[in-house]
Amino acid sequence: MRTSTPPRLPQAEHTERSAELLWDAVSTADEHAAGELVLRVLDDGADPESVLLDVIARVQGRVGEEWAANRISVAQEHAATAINERAVAAVSGHPAARVTATRGRITVACVDGEWHGLPARLLAEVLKLRGWRVDYLGVQVPTPHLIFHLHNTRADAVALSSSIATRLPTAHAAITACQAVGVPVLVGGAAFGPRGRYAKRLGADAWAPDARAAADLLAEEPLARPETDHQQFDDLPHLADQEYTVVSRTGASLVRHVLPALEDAFPAMRAYSDLQRERTAEDLAHIVEFLATALYLDDEELFTRFIAWTAQVLVARGVPASSLPPALELLARELKDFPRASRILRAGTRTLATAHPTAGNTA
C-alpha cells in the first residue's frame, strides 16, 4: 500500500477538474457540494481569483449554453445560477480572499432592468482581491439611485454591467448621468457587443471583455475624469428621425396587430395550445424590443445576431425556424413608413435565409 501523498495535478488540469466537479454539483442542484468544493480548493492553495473566473464563471457560461440548447429548463438555469452566486459568496468569505484595500474606490452595478448579476458580482470580488474598495450595488440599479450613491461616495470610477442588449438605451442614460457628475465609466457584459463595439458608441470611457481584463485596465492608470457637458444626443444623432421612439412606445400594439395575422402566414400556428400562443407573443415582443434597440444604435447587426440566436433556440425546442420570416414580414408591413426599421427587418430575413435555407417554407 502506498502511503505517500499523490502528486498534485498541474494548475490547468486542477482548474479543469474543479470546474467539472462544480458543474456536477450545480447541474444536480447540490448547493452543499458546490460550497464544499470551492472551500476545499481554496484550502488546498488555489488562487481565489482563479476560482472565481476559471471555475465559477466558466461553469456559469456552461449553464447558459445548456439552457440555450434546451438541455436544462429555465427553473434549472435559475437554480444553477443561485448556487453559483452562493459559491462566489463562499470564496469571498474565505481567509485567502481577505485583502486590505490599498487602492481607490469603485462602484460596481448592473444597469436598471438588468437582472443578470453574476458577472458584476464576479468583477466586484476580483477588484477587492486586487486591493480596491468596492461598492457592489447589485442588479437593476435605477440611474437616480446610482447618481445619489456617487454623490455620497466620491468613487474613482463606475463599472456598469449589462448582459441584455435591450438594456443599452438605459445603459446609455446611466453612462451619461455618471459622466455628468464627473465620474468615468467602465462598461462590460455581452450587451455591449463583440469586442465592445457599442461601448464607444454610447460614450463609455472604457470597456473590458471580462473581469480579469477590467481589473488589469483599472490597475494600469486611473480613468480620466470625463467632460460634464456630454449629452446623449451627441452620440446618436440619427435618433432625430424618431423611429426608435415610435417603435419602442408602440411595441405592445405591434404585437397585438401581428399575432393574429401570423396564424394565416404560418398555418402551423393554428394547432398551437394557449401556452404556445403565449410563448409566441413573448417571442414577438422580444423581436420588437431588439428591433427598437437596433434602431437606437442604428446597427442592423445587433438585430441579425439576435434573430440567428432566436432561430437556434426555437429549433432546439422543436419550433421550426420557418416561423420567423412571416413574423418579420408582418412587422415590416406595419412599419413600411419607417425606412431604418424596414432595412433592419429585411436584414433579419436575409440572415435566416442564409442560416436556415428552409426557413421560407411556412407549410
WOSUL-V181711 format. One record per pair of residues at least 4 apart in sequence whose ideal C-beta (glycine too) atoms are under 7 Angstrom apart, sorted by the first residue. I is the first residue (numbers start at 1). J is the second residue. D is the distance in Angstrom with one decimal. If there is no record, write none. Layout:
i:I j:J d:D
i:I j:J d:D
This chain:
i:9 j:13 d:4.3
i:9 j:14 d:4.3
i:9 j:17 d:6.5
i:10 j:14 d:6.8
i:11 j:15 d:6.3
i:12 j:16 d:6.3
i:13 j:17 d:6.2
i:14 j:18 d:6.3
i:15 j:19 d:6.4
i:15 j:50 d:6.3
i:15 j:54 d:4.8
i:15 j:55 d:6.3
i:16 j:20 d:6.6
i:17 j:21 d:6.4
i:18 j:22 d:6.2
i:18 j:37 d:6.9
i:18 j:41 d:5.2
i:18 j:55 d:4.9
i:19 j:23 d:6.3
i:19 j:55 d:4.9
i:19 j:58 d:5.0
i:19 j:59 d:5.8
i:20 j:24 d:6.6
i:21 j:25 d:6.7
i:21 j:37 d:5.5
i:22 j:26 d:6.0
i:22 j:34 d:5.9
i:22 j:37 d:5.6
i:22 j:55 d:5.7
i:22 j:56 d:6.8
i:22 j:59 d:4.9
i:23 j:27 d:5.7
i:23 j:59 d:5.1
i:23 j:62 d:6.1
i:24 j:28 d:6.5
i:25 j:30 d:4.5
i:25 j:33 d:3.9
i:25 j:34 d:4.0
i:25 j:37 d:6.1
i:26 j:34 d:5.9
i:26 j:59 d:5.8
i:26 j:63 d:6.9
i:26 j:80 d:4.6
i:26 j:83 d:5.1
i:26 j:84 d:6.3
i:27 j:80 d:6.7
i:29 j:79 d:5.1
i:29 j:83 d:6.9
i:30 j:34 d:6.3
i:31 j:35 d:6.4
i:31 j:83 d:5.0
i:31 j:86 d:6.2
i:32 j:36 d:6.1
i:33 j:37 d:6.2
i:34 j:38 d:6.9
i:34 j:83 d:5.0
i:34 j:87 d:5.1
i:35 j:39 d:6.4
i:35 j:86 d:6.3
i:35 j:87 d:6.3
i:35 j:90 d:4.9
i:36 j:40 d:6.0
i:37 j:41 d:6.5
i:38 j:42 d:6.4
i:38 j:51 d:5.8
i:38 j:87 d:5.0
i:38 j:90 d:5.1
i:38 j:91 d:5.6
i:39 j:43 d:6.2
i:39 j:90 d:5.8
i:39 j:94 d:6.4
i:40 j:44 d:6.4
i:41 j:46 d:4.3
i:41 j:51 d:6.0
i:42 j:46 d:5.6
i:42 j:48 d:6.4
i:42 j:51 d:6.3
i:42 j:91 d:6.7
i:42 j:94 d:4.8
i:42 j:96 d:5.1
i:46 j:50 d:6.1
i:46 j:51 d:5.4
i:47 j:51 d:7.0
i:48 j:52 d:6.4
i:48 j:91 d:5.5
i:48 j:94 d:6.8
i:48 j:96 d:5.2
i:48 j:97 d:4.4
i:48 j:129 d:5.8
i:49 j:53 d:6.1
i:49 j:126 d:5.7
i:49 j:129 d:5.3
i:50 j:54 d:4.7
i:51 j:55 d:5.0
i:51 j:56 d:6.6
i:51 j:91 d:5.5
i:52 j:56 d:5.5
i:52 j:57 d:6.5
i:52 j:88 d:6.5
i:52 j:91 d:5.8
i:52 j:122 d:5.5
i:52 j:125 d:5.7
i:52 j:126 d:6.2
i:53 j:57 d:4.8
i:53 j:122 d:6.7
i:53 j:126 d:6.9
i:53 j:211 d:6.0
i:53 j:212 d:5.8
i:54 j:58 d:5.9
i:55 j:59 d:6.6
i:56 j:60 d:6.4
i:56 j:84 d:5.5
i:56 j:87 d:5.3
i:56 j:88 d:6.0
i:57 j:61 d:6.6
i:57 j:122 d:5.7
i:58 j:62 d:6.8
i:59 j:63 d:6.7
i:59 j:84 d:6.3
i:60 j:81 d:6.8
i:60 j:84 d:5.1
i:60 j:118 d:5.7
i:61 j:65 d:6.6
i:62 j:66 d:6.2
i:63 j:67 d:6.6
i:63 j:77 d:5.8
i:63 j:80 d:4.6
i:63 j:81 d:6.4
i:64 j:68 d:6.4
i:65 j:69 d:6.3
i:66 j:71 d:4.6
i:66 j:72 d:4.6
i:67 j:72 d:5.5
i:67 j:77 d:4.4
i:68 j:312 d:7.0
i:68 j:313 d:5.6
i:68 j:316 d:6.9
i:69 j:316 d:5.4
i:70 j:316 d:4.1
i:70 j:317 d:5.1
i:72 j:76 d:4.0
i:72 j:77 d:5.7
i:73 j:77 d:6.9
i:74 j:78 d:6.4
i:75 j:79 d:6.3
i:76 j:80 d:6.2
i:77 j:81 d:6.4
i:78 j:82 d:6.4
i:79 j:83 d:6.5
i:80 j:84 d:6.5
i:81 j:85 d:6.4
i:81 j:118 d:6.3
i:82 j:86 d:6.7
i:83 j:87 d:6.4
i:84 j:88 d:6.7
i:84 j:118 d:6.2
i:85 j:89 d:6.7
i:85 j:118 d:6.0
i:85 j:121 d:6.8
i:86 j:90 d:6.5
i:87 j:91 d:6.7
i:88 j:92 d:6.3
i:88 j:121 d:5.7
i:88 j:122 d:6.6
i:88 j:125 d:6.2
i:89 j:93 d:6.4
i:90 j:94 d:6.7
i:91 j:97 d:5.7
i:91 j:125 d:6.8
i:92 j:97 d:5.6
i:92 j:125 d:5.5
i:97 j:129 d:6.3
i:99 j:128 d:6.2
i:99 j:129 d:5.5
i:99 j:131 d:5.9
i:101 j:131 d:6.0
i:101 j:132 d:6.5
i:101 j:133 d:4.2
i:102 j:131 d:4.3
i:103 j:131 d:4.7
i:103 j:132 d:4.7
i:104 j:132 d:6.6
i:104 j:133 d:6.9
i:104 j:156 d:3.8
i:105 j:133 d:4.5
i:105 j:153 d:6.3
i:105 j:155 d:5.0
i:105 j:156 d:5.5
i:106 j:127 d:5.6
i:106 j:132 d:5.1
i:106 j:134 d:5.4
i:106 j:155 d:6.2
i:106 j:156 d:6.3
i:106 j:157 d:5.5
i:106 j:159 d:6.0
i:107 j:135 d:4.7
i:107 j:137 d:6.6
i:107 j:149 d:6.4
i:107 j:150 d:6.5
i:107 j:153 d:6.8
i:107 j:155 d:4.4
i:107 j:158 d:4.8
i:108 j:120 d:5.4
i:108 j:123 d:5.6
i:108 j:124 d:4.3
i:108 j:134 d:6.0
i:108 j:136 d:4.9
i:108 j:137 d:6.9
i:108 j:159 d:4.6
i:109 j:120 d:6.7
i:109 j:137 d:4.0
i:109 j:141 d:4.3
i:109 j:146 d:5.8
i:109 j:160 d:6.1
i:110 j:114 d:4.0
i:110 j:117 d:5.6
i:110 j:120 d:5.1
i:110 j:138 d:6.8
i:110 j:139 d:4.5
i:110 j:140 d:6.3
i:110 j:141 d:6.1
i:110 j:161 d:5.0
i:110 j:162 d:6.7
i:111 j:141 d:7.0
i:111 j:160 d:5.7
i:111 j:162 d:4.9
i:111 j:167 d:5.3
i:111 j:170 d:5.2
i:111 j:171 d:4.5
i:111 j:174 d:5.3
i:112 j:140 d:5.7
i:112 j:141 d:6.1
i:112 j:142 d:4.9
i:112 j:143 d:6.1
i:112 j:170 d:5.1
i:113 j:140 d:6.0
i:113 j:167 d:4.9
i:113 j:170 d:5.6
i:114 j:139 d:6.1
i:114 j:140 d:6.2
i:114 j:161 d:6.8
i:114 j:162 d:4.8
i:114 j:163 d:6.5
i:114 j:164 d:6.0
i:114 j:167 d:5.1
i:115 j:139 d:5.0
i:115 j:140 d:6.0
i:116 j:163 d:4.1
i:117 j:121 d:5.6
i:117 j:138 d:5.9
i:117 j:139 d:4.0
i:118 j:122 d:6.2
i:119 j:123 d:6.6
i:119 j:161 d:5.2
i:119 j:163 d:6.5
i:119 j:189 d:5.7
i:120 j:124 d:6.4
i:120 j:161 d:3.8
i:121 j:125 d:6.5
i:121 j:136 d:6.5
i:122 j:126 d:6.3
i:122 j:211 d:4.9
i:123 j:127 d:6.2
i:123 j:159 d:5.9
i:123 j:161 d:6.9
i:123 j:211 d:4.2
i:123 j:214 d:5.8
i:124 j:128 d:6.6
i:124 j:134 d:4.9
i:124 j:136 d:3.9
i:125 j:129 d:6.6
i:126 j:130 d:6.4
i:126 j:211 d:4.6
i:126 j:212 d:6.7
i:126 j:215 d:5.0
i:127 j:132 d:4.2
i:127 j:134 d:5.0
i:127 j:215 d:5.7
i:128 j:132 d:6.3
i:128 j:134 d:5.2
i:130 j:215 d:5.0
i:130 j:219 d:6.4
i:135 j:149 d:6.9
i:135 j:153 d:6.2
i:135 j:155 d:7.0
i:137 j:141 d:4.9
i:137 j:146 d:6.9
i:137 j:149 d:6.7
i:141 j:145 d:6.0
i:141 j:146 d:5.1
i:143 j:147 d:6.3
i:143 j:173 d:5.8
i:143 j:174 d:4.6
i:143 j:177 d:5.2
i:144 j:148 d:6.3
i:145 j:149 d:6.5
i:146 j:150 d:6.6
i:146 j:174 d:6.3
i:147 j:151 d:6.5
i:147 j:177 d:5.4
i:147 j:178 d:7.0
i:147 j:181 d:6.1
i:148 j:152 d:6.7
i:149 j:153 d:6.0
i:150 j:155 d:5.6
i:150 j:158 d:6.9
i:150 j:178 d:6.5
i:150 j:181 d:5.7
i:150 j:183 d:5.3
i:151 j:181 d:6.6
i:155 j:183 d:5.8
i:156 j:222 d:6.3
i:157 j:183 d:6.6
i:157 j:184 d:5.0
i:157 j:186 d:5.9
i:157 j:218 d:6.8
i:157 j:223 d:5.0
i:158 j:178 d:4.9
i:158 j:183 d:5.4
i:158 j:185 d:5.0
i:159 j:186 d:4.8
i:159 j:188 d:7.0
i:159 j:214 d:6.5
i:160 j:171 d:6.2
i:160 j:174 d:6.0
i:160 j:175 d:6.8
i:160 j:185 d:6.0
i:160 j:187 d:5.0
i:161 j:188 d:5.8
i:161 j:189 d:4.6
i:162 j:167 d:4.8
i:162 j:168 d:7.0
i:162 j:171 d:5.2
i:162 j:189 d:4.6
i:162 j:191 d:3.8
i:163 j:189 d:4.9
i:163 j:190 d:4.8
i:163 j:191 d:5.7
i:164 j:191 d:5.6
i:165 j:191 d:4.7
i:165 j:290 d:6.7
i:165 j:293 d:5.5
i:165 j:302 d:5.9
i:166 j:289 d:4.5
i:166 j:290 d:6.2
i:166 j:293 d:5.0
i:167 j:171 d:5.7
i:167 j:191 d:5.9
i:168 j:172 d:6.3
i:168 j:191 d:5.7
i:168 j:198 d:6.0
i:168 j:202 d:6.7
i:168 j:293 d:5.7
i:168 j:296 d:6.7
i:168 j:297 d:6.7
i:169 j:173 d:6.9
i:169 j:293 d:6.8
i:169 j:296 d:5.1
i:170 j:174 d:6.5
i:171 j:175 d:6.2
i:171 j:187 d:6.9
i:171 j:191 d:6.9
i:171 j:202 d:6.5
i:172 j:176 d:6.4
i:172 j:202 d:4.5
i:172 j:232 d:5.8
i:173 j:177 d:6.2
i:173 j:232 d:6.6
i:174 j:178 d:6.3
i:175 j:179 d:6.4
i:175 j:185 d:4.9
i:175 j:202 d:5.7
i:175 j:203 d:5.7
i:175 j:204 d:5.4
i:176 j:180 d:6.3
i:176 j:203 d:6.6
i:176 j:230 d:6.0
i:176 j:232 d:5.1
i:178 j:183 d:4.7
i:178 j:185 d:5.0
i:179 j:183 d:6.9
i:179 j:185 d:6.3
i:179 j:226 d:4.0
i:179 j:228 d:6.8
i:179 j:230 d:5.4
i:180 j:228 d:5.4
i:182 j:225 d:5.5
i:182 j:226 d:6.8
i:182 j:228 d:5.8
i:184 j:205 d:4.1
i:184 j:223 d:3.7
i:184 j:224 d:6.3
i:184 j:225 d:6.3
i:184 j:226 d:5.4
i:185 j:204 d:5.2
i:185 j:205 d:5.3
i:186 j:205 d:6.6
i:186 j:206 d:4.5
i:186 j:208 d:6.4
i:186 j:214 d:6.2
i:186 j:218 d:7.0
i:186 j:223 d:6.6
i:187 j:192 d:5.7
i:187 j:199 d:4.9
i:187 j:204 d:4.4
i:187 j:207 d:5.4
i:188 j:192 d:6.8
i:188 j:207 d:6.4
i:188 j:208 d:5.0
i:188 j:209 d:7.0
i:188 j:214 d:5.8
i:192 j:196 d:4.9
i:192 j:198 d:4.8
i:192 j:199 d:4.8
i:192 j:207 d:6.2
i:193 j:197 d:4.2
i:193 j:198 d:4.6
i:193 j:302 d:6.8
i:196 j:207 d:3.5
i:196 j:209 d:6.8
i:197 j:201 d:7.0
i:198 j:202 d:5.8
i:198 j:297 d:6.1
i:199 j:204 d:4.3
i:199 j:207 d:3.6
i:200 j:204 d:6.9
i:201 j:235 d:6.3
i:201 j:297 d:6.2
i:202 j:235 d:6.0
i:203 j:230 d:6.1
i:203 j:235 d:4.8
i:205 j:223 d:5.2
i:205 j:226 d:5.9
i:206 j:217 d:6.1
i:206 j:223 d:5.9
i:208 j:213 d:4.2
i:208 j:214 d:3.6
i:208 j:217 d:5.4
i:209 j:213 d:5.3
i:210 j:214 d:7.0
i:211 j:215 d:6.3
i:212 j:216 d:6.4
i:213 j:217 d:6.2
i:214 j:218 d:6.5
i:215 j:219 d:6.3
i:216 j:220 d:6.8
i:226 j:230 d:6.7
i:230 j:234 d:6.2
i:233 j:237 d:6.6
i:233 j:239 d:6.6
i:236 j:296 d:6.9
i:238 j:298 d:4.7
i:239 j:244 d:5.7
i:241 j:340 d:6.9
i:242 j:246 d:5.7
i:243 j:247 d:6.1
i:243 j:295 d:5.0
i:243 j:338 d:4.9
i:243 j:340 d:5.1
i:243 j:341 d:5.7
i:244 j:248 d:5.9
i:244 j:292 d:5.9
i:244 j:295 d:4.1
i:244 j:296 d:4.7
i:245 j:249 d:6.1
i:246 j:250 d:6.0
i:247 j:251 d:6.7
i:247 j:288 d:6.9
i:247 j:291 d:6.1
i:247 j:292 d:4.6
i:247 j:295 d:5.9
i:247 j:341 d:6.1
i:248 j:292 d:4.2
i:250 j:254 d:5.7
i:251 j:255 d:6.6
i:251 j:285 d:6.6
i:251 j:288 d:4.4
i:251 j:289 d:6.6
i:251 j:292 d:6.7
i:252 j:256 d:6.5
i:253 j:257 d:6.4
i:254 j:258 d:6.1
i:254 j:288 d:5.4
i:254 j:331 d:6.6
i:254 j:334 d:5.8
i:255 j:259 d:5.9
i:255 j:281 d:6.0
i:255 j:284 d:4.7
i:255 j:285 d:5.3
i:255 j:288 d:6.3
i:257 j:334 d:5.9
i:258 j:262 d:5.9
i:258 j:284 d:5.9
i:258 j:327 d:6.5
i:258 j:330 d:4.5
i:258 j:331 d:6.0
i:258 j:334 d:6.6
i:259 j:280 d:7.0
i:259 j:281 d:5.6
i:259 j:284 d:6.2
i:261 j:265 d:6.3
i:261 j:330 d:5.3
i:262 j:266 d:5.5
i:262 j:269 d:6.0
i:262 j:326 d:6.0
i:262 j:327 d:5.9
i:262 j:330 d:6.2
i:263 j:269 d:4.8
i:263 j:270 d:5.7
i:265 j:326 d:3.6
i:265 j:329 d:7.0
i:265 j:330 d:6.2
i:265 j:362 d:6.5
i:266 j:323 d:5.4
i:266 j:326 d:4.7
i:266 j:362 d:5.1
i:267 j:362 d:6.8
i:267 j:363 d:6.9
i:269 j:280 d:6.8
i:272 j:276 d:3.8
i:272 j:277 d:5.0
i:272 j:280 d:6.8
i:274 j:278 d:6.4
i:275 j:279 d:6.5
i:276 j:280 d:6.4
i:277 j:281 d:6.5
i:278 j:282 d:6.6
i:279 j:283 d:6.4
i:280 j:284 d:6.5
i:281 j:285 d:6.5
i:282 j:286 d:6.5
i:283 j:287 d:6.5
i:284 j:288 d:6.5
i:284 j:327 d:6.2
i:285 j:289 d:6.4
i:286 j:290 d:6.4
i:287 j:291 d:6.3
i:287 j:327 d:6.5
i:288 j:292 d:6.4
i:289 j:293 d:6.5
i:290 j:294 d:6.3
i:290 j:302 d:7.0
i:290 j:303 d:5.5
i:290 j:306 d:4.4
i:291 j:295 d:6.5
i:291 j:303 d:6.0
i:291 j:341 d:6.4
i:291 j:344 d:6.2
i:291 j:345 d:7.0
i:292 j:296 d:6.5
i:293 j:297 d:6.6
i:293 j:302 d:6.3
i:294 j:299 d:5.6
i:294 j:300 d:6.0
i:294 j:302 d:4.7
i:294 j:303 d:3.9
i:294 j:344 d:5.1
i:295 j:340 d:5.8
i:295 j:341 d:6.1
i:295 j:344 d:6.9
i:297 j:302 d:6.1
i:298 j:340 d:6.7
i:300 j:304 d:6.1
i:300 j:343 d:6.5
i:300 j:344 d:4.5
i:300 j:347 d:4.4
i:301 j:305 d:6.1
i:302 j:306 d:6.7
i:303 j:307 d:6.3
i:303 j:344 d:5.0
i:303 j:347 d:6.7
i:303 j:348 d:5.6
i:304 j:308 d:6.3
i:304 j:347 d:5.3
i:304 j:348 d:5.6
i:304 j:351 d:4.3
i:305 j:309 d:6.3
i:306 j:310 d:6.1
i:307 j:311 d:6.5
i:307 j:324 d:6.6
i:307 j:348 d:4.3
i:307 j:351 d:5.6
i:307 j:352 d:6.3
i:308 j:312 d:6.8
i:308 j:351 d:5.5
i:308 j:355 d:5.5
i:309 j:313 d:6.4
i:310 j:314 d:6.2
i:310 j:324 d:6.9
i:311 j:315 d:6.2
i:311 j:321 d:4.3
i:311 j:324 d:6.0
i:311 j:352 d:6.1
i:311 j:355 d:6.5
i:311 j:356 d:5.7
i:312 j:316 d:6.4
i:313 j:317 d:6.6
i:314 j:319 d:4.0
i:314 j:321 d:6.5
i:314 j:323 d:6.7
i:315 j:319 d:6.9
i:315 j:320 d:7.0
i:315 j:321 d:5.7
i:319 j:323 d:5.8
i:321 j:352 d:6.2
i:321 j:356 d:3.8
i:321 j:359 d:4.3
i:322 j:358 d:6.4
i:322 j:359 d:4.9
i:322 j:360 d:6.7
i:322 j:361 d:5.2
i:322 j:362 d:5.3
i:323 j:327 d:6.9
i:324 j:328 d:6.3
i:324 j:352 d:5.6
i:324 j:359 d:6.4
i:325 j:329 d:6.2
i:325 j:349 d:5.4
i:325 j:352 d:5.7
i:325 j:359 d:5.5
i:325 j:360 d:5.8
i:326 j:330 d:6.3
i:326 j:362 d:5.6
i:327 j:331 d:6.5
i:328 j:332 d:6.3
i:328 j:345 d:5.1
i:328 j:348 d:5.2
i:328 j:349 d:5.1
i:329 j:333 d:6.7
i:330 j:334 d:6.7
i:331 j:335 d:6.1
i:331 j:345 d:5.8
i:332 j:336 d:6.7
i:332 j:342 d:5.6
i:332 j:345 d:4.5
i:335 j:341 d:4.4
i:335 j:342 d:6.2
i:336 j:342 d:6.5
i:338 j:342 d:6.1
i:339 j:343 d:6.3
i:340 j:344 d:6.4
i:341 j:345 d:6.3
i:342 j:346 d:6.4
i:343 j:347 d:6.5
i:344 j:348 d:6.7
i:345 j:349 d:6.7
i:346 j:350 d:6.5
i:347 j:351 d:6.4
i:348 j:352 d:6.7
i:349 j:353 d:6.5
i:350 j:354 d:6.5
i:351 j:355 d:6.1
i:352 j:356 d:5.4
i:352 j:359 d:4.5
i:353 j:357 d:6.7
i:353 j:359 d:6.3
i:353 j:360 d:6.5
